[in-house]
Amino acid sequence: MTQGLAGALRTWRTRRRVSQLELAVRAGTTQRHVSFIESGRSVPGRSMIIRLAESLEVPIRERNELLLAAGFAPAYPQRDLDDPKLAPVRAALDRILHGHLPFPAVIVDRHGDLVSANAGFHVLTRGVAPELLAAPVSVPRVLLHPHGLAPRIANLDEWAWHIIDRVKAESVRNPSDRLARLAEELTGLAPPRPRQLSPQYLGYAVPLHLRTGDRDLRLITTLTHFGTATDVTLAELRLEAFLPADDATSAALTELVTY
């Protein structure tokens, strides 16, 4: 079991491009101790495993796996979002989604599957094929699928690769077979990557240029997560908020979205 821990810890350290010495400094131990743990010559305690995992920014789901590999019980609970203990969190998320109106916002899990959305997002997805909106709803797939929003995205070449690069980066940082398969699927749906960004590129974000009826919407997105969550479910949630990139988009969404 400790060999499993040794290999997993070494893999995470390599993935994060951190030396044994740097990891030792971060975790408050010695390079010798880290070396012994990675070689299986030393069996770390529960608190040391947690310190090492925190120092490597290992997601808490995988921290539990490191603990299990060493023979310890998981340290971080994983509750369903409908668990009564998470009721205050659900209420807070609902308030955030509602407070963002009339602009679209969604909450997704670590695979990009829809957890919740506000009325603004439902306005954007009108006309999307019903099968794409059947649970579990993959938001990246809805955005880039030819039966989803893709035909309405004026800058699909830029936007598609913005989404694909983000999914690939997450898959590399926190490996997941589902994310890797999703990235491969989206790559097959995307047009060729543009050689250069269009003049409409904002410099800090790739805007989503979406046609809805006779309206042109230009949106930018922000991502928010629970940075200090100690519950696996909460730690993996992401809030993606769409913001108007110009006054015309703001006025159009104010008119289109009822709440």
Summary of the structure (lengths in Angstrom):
residues: 259
radius of gyration: 21.3
end to end distance: 54.1
largest distance: 67.5
contacts: 762
relative contact order: 0.12
helix: 51%
strand: 13%
